[in-house]
Every structure is written in structure tokens, then in C-alpha cells.
Amino acid sequence: MSGLGIVFAGQGSQFVGMGKELAAAESRVNAYFDRASEVSGRDIKRICFEGPEDELVQTDNAQLGIFVISAALYELVNERTPLNPAFLAGHSLGELTAYYVAGVLDFDSALKVVDKRGSLMRQAAVNQPGAMSAILGMDAAKIESVIAPIDGAVIANYNAPIQTVISGTKDGVFAAGEALSKAGAKRVVPLKVGGAFHTEQMAGAAEGLAAFIEGIDFHDARIPIVLNRTAQKETSAAALKANLPEQVKSPVRWTQSIQSISGEVTRITEFGPGKVLGALIKKIAPEIECDSMNSDVFLEKLEV
């Protein structure tokens, strides 16, 4: 079995200018962006390369741009040095990049699903505004016990042993943050989002996504995918299709996902615009060598 795992970035890793230098160095990357623009009806290349930031951070734009860059980077690297990973995983949106790389969805289908997912999540946030906060310096079990009596706040992301994200109504997340600070949380950091992602407030988005993917062909995964929702590997086309709508309204069990494969690999490489996941993995499984393959790293390797 390969000693390598591959993970794909999620929303939050975007920044204005992402992918611009990569597309200049590798002209085929422009075609990926152009196709994303055709599918979405928005100029994704311009939004990623030039911004403005308030347009890029919109859920549907950020998700599509991150997907394109992550998928293109993986293909560029894999063509030069076949990677043969033991597993794939992705943080929230990144799970769809894993679907593409594993052959579950072709590129056009993946683009359409990513675009629809982002649009539905954005609309759900408009219909039912919410909030999210990162809780630092407190383990998840204690967070769960503190917020259990508070309406409108649940754990959305188990990012690392001492980094957890809560999500829910604005009042609920604020009250939970106050209670967690009093209970000893090192920091409570409100996130710049308008929706309660990965909670039941995304139920409408989940229903819309389920209807949208009914007519899309899914295939068995060529490489096992560790799912956010279950922290278990999956390859079945039917199970992977059923997972996508549920994933939108379920917690991202990132800590549990990495722990579940920690004995199987010696190295994990992150693909995406930044290096957020690499930092998290080092906190979850410090024995695993971890690196990030973003545009800057790829271009540096080309120059060597």
C-alpha cells in the first residue's frame, strides 16, 4: 500500500490572485477556468485573479475557484510524478475534488455539482442567516458539554484536537461563544460567513443538491475517499452519491478522518490554494510528514 495520502482544500483557503501565476506558467489551466466560467455563467477566472475580495469570498465563487485550482494542481503534479495515493480526502468542498480525482465524477459534472452546491449554500444562508466561530484551546468533548444546553449552536467542524468550529443561529453562536470563553476556551474567533454551514440550517441546500444530482452519473471511486461525515473510507458510487447532500448539513469530522488513517500512511500532501490543512494535520497526527502543494510550491519546483 502507498505511504501517501492526498487531501484537498476547502472554502477559506481562497485569496485574490490565486491561480494567476499558475495559469501564466501552464496555459492549459486557463481552459479549466474558462470551462468553470461557462458552466457557472460567471467570470471565475477574473474573480480569482483580480477580485475584488468581497466577490471572491462569496460561497459559490470561492468554492468553484478553489476546486479548479486544486484539481488542476493535482493533475499537473500527477502527470509528472504518478502519486498513487492510498486514500483521498477533502475538507468540506475539498471532498468534491476528491470525487473528481478518484473518477467518481468527470470534470464537467464535478464543476456543475460544485457550482450548484455553492449557490444552494449561499441561498440557504440568505434564507436563514447564521454564524460560525472558531474555538481555540478547548477539546471538542468539553465544547459539546458546554454548548449542549444552548439552542442554536452545534459543532460544525472538528478541525484539530484544540480547534473546533461551532455553527448555528447568530444568537446561539454568540451565546455559545460567551459560555465557552467563561469555561476556559483560549480564544473565540467569529468567522466571516453569513450562514450556518454544516448544520440543519443547510437542510434546504441539501434537498436541492439531492434533486440536482439525481440525473448525474456517479462511478465507483478508483481510490478510497475518507468521508467528512463518517470519517470512514468509501468507494461505492451509490454511497458517494447519497453522501453529498448529507455532507452539506453534517459536521466535518476532520480530526477523526485523519486519525482513522494515521497508521496507514507516512506522508500526506495537501492540494489547493493555501496550506491550511497541512497545519491542521500536524496538530492531529504529528508523526505524519505533511506538506502542501499550492501554486507557489509547484512553480518553485518547475524552476529547479
N, C-alpha and C positions, 0 to 999 in steps of 0.2 A: 504493500500500500504506500501511496505517496506520502511524504512527510510534510506536504504543503497544503495549507488551507487558503482559500481566497474569499475575501469579504468585500462588499460594495457599499459605498457611502449613501447616506440618507439625506433628507432635507435638513438644512442648517449648515451644510458644507459649501454652499454657493457663495460666490463673490463676483463683483463686476470685473470683467476681463477674463473670466475663466474660459479656457479653451482657445483663446485668440492666438496665442503663440503656437499652440499645438497644431491648429488648423493652418497656420502660415508655414510650418515646417513639414506637415503631412497633408497635402492638398485633399486627399480623399476624405478627411474629417469634415471638410466643408459640405460634402454630399450628405453626411449624416445629419448635420444641422439643417440643411436645405429640406431634407425629407421631413424632419420634425416640424419645420415651419409649414410645409404643405399639409401635413396631417392635422395640425392644430389651427391653422389659419392665423397664426401669429408669427412675427419675425423673431423666432427663438435665437437665431444667430446674433442679431443686433442686440437683443435684450441681454444675452450672456456677455457679449464682447464689449458693449458700450453702456449698458444700463438704461435708465438710472436705477439705482439700488431699490427704490420703492416699487419699481415694476418687476425687477428680478426676484425679489423676496415673496412675491405673490405665489401662493402654493402651486398653482398649475404651471407657472413659468419656471419656478425653481426646480420642480420635480422633473420636468421634461429636459431641462438643460443638464442637470446632474446625471440623468440616465444616459443621455447621448455621450457625454464625456467619459463616463465610467465604462460604457460598452465599447467605445472606440479605443480607449486606452488598453482594455483587456485584449482586444483583437490585435492591435499593433504589437503588443508585447508577446502574445502567444504565437504569432506568426514568426517572430524572430527566434524565440526560445519556447518550444512547447511546454506548457506548465503542468499538465496532468495533475490537477489538484485532487485531493482525497474528498473534499467537500466544498460546497459554496454556501455563503450566507450573505444576507444584506440587511442593513438596518432600515426597517420600515420600507420606504421607497426602494432602497437597495435590494430588497428581496425580488423585485421585478427585474432588476438587472441580472440577478442570479437565474431567474427563469429564462431569460434570453440566452445567457451563456450556456446554460445546460440544455438548450434546444427545446424547452417547453413551449416557447413562443418564438416565431420568426420575428425579424426586426420590425417590419411594418405592424404586425399585430401587437408587439410589445409597445411600440410608440403609441398606438391607439389606446391601449389599456392604461398606460401611464398618463396620457393626456386626459382621458375620461376620469381616472381616479383623482387627479389633481383638481379638475374642475368640480367634481362632486364634493370633494372635501372642502374646497373653498366655499361652495354654495351652502353646504351644511353649517359652516362657521358663520355665514351671514344669517341664515335662518335661525340659528340657535347659538349666539355668541358665547364664547367660553374663554378660558385662560389656562396657562400652564406655568409651572415654576419648577426649577431645578433645586433639589435639596441636597446639600453637600455636607459630608461629615456625620452621617447617621445611617445605620444599616436599615435595609428595607423592612425587616420584621418589626423594628420599633416604629418606623414610619406608618406601617399598616395599623399598628395598635393605636397610635396617636390619632390618626385621621378617621378611624372606624366610626366614631360617633358623629362625625361631621357630614352633613348632607352636601352633595355636590362636589366631592373631591375623592379621587381614587388614584392609584398608581397607574401611570401610562407607560413609563419606560424604566425597566431595570437595567440601567446603563453600565453600572460598575458597583462593586460592593459598597462604596460610600458615595455614589452619585445616582440619584433616583429622581425621576420627573413625575410630578403629580399633575393631574388634569381634571377639568370639570367646569362648573359654573364660575363666573367671576367672584361671586360672594363666597362660594365654597372653597375655592383655591386660596383666596385671601385669608379666610378664617383658618384654613389648614396651615398655611404658612406661619401665621401668628402662633398657633398652637405648637408647631414644630420648633420654632425659634425658642419658645419658652421651655420646651422639652430637651433642648440641648443641641439642636442642629447647628452646625458651624456656620452655614450660610443658606439663605433662601433667595434664589435669583429668579425673578419674573422673566419669562421668555417673551420675545417679540412675536407672538402669534395671536390670531383672533379667534381661534377655535379650540375646542377640547378634543384634540386628536387622540385616537386610540381609547375612546370611551364610548358609552352607549349614545352620546350626543352625535356620534357619526353613524347612527343606525340608518338614517336616510341615505347617506352616501353608500353604505354597504348594500342596501337594497337596490339602489341604482346601478351599482357596479355589477351585482349579480345578474341583473337583467341584461346589461350591456355585453357581458362575456358569454352569454348563452350561445350565441352564434359563432364564437371564435374557437378555432381548433387548438386544443392543448395536446401536448405529447408527453410521454414519459421522460423524465429527466435522465440525461446521459451521465450526469454527475449528481450524487445526493445533495439535496438542499436542506440545510438546517433551518427550520421554520421559526420565525419570531414568536408565533403564537403558542407553539408546543415545546420548543427547544429540542425537537427531535428531527431526525433525518426523514426525508420523504422523496420518493421518485415517481409515484403513481400520478398519471395525468389527471385522473378524476379527483384525487385528493388535493392536488395542487390547484386545480380549478376551484374547488369548493373552499379552499383556504383563503383565497384573495379577498372576497367580501368580508369574511370574518376577521381577517387581519386588520382591516381598517378600524374596527371598533374594539379590538382586543389589545392588551398590553404587549409591548415589545420586551420579550424576555431575553435581552441581550446577554446579561451576565450568565444566565442559565444555559443559553445556547453555546457560549464559548466554553463554559465548564463541561458541557456534555461531550465535547470533542477534544478536551485538553490532553488526554492521554494518547490521541491518535496522530498528532502532528507535532513537528518540532518548529515549524515556521508558519506564520500567517502574513499574507500580503493584502493590504487594503488598496482597492482601486477607486478613484474618484477625484474630485477637485482638491480636496484638502487632506488632512491626516488626523481627523477626529477619532476614527475607530481604532487606529493604531494606539493612540494614547489610552483609550479605554481598555483595550485588550491587555496592555501591560499591567494595568491595575487588577484585572481579573485573573490572569494566568501569567505571572511574571517569568515563569520558566520557559515560555514560548518566545522564540525570536520573532519580532514583529517589525514590519516595515510598511511604508506607504508608497504606492506608485501613482503619483499625480503628474500633471503636465510638466512641471519643473524638473522632477526626477527623470522622467522619460527623455526630455530634451538634453539634460546633462549627460545621460548615458549615450545618446546619439553622437555627442561631441567627443567622447572618449576614443 
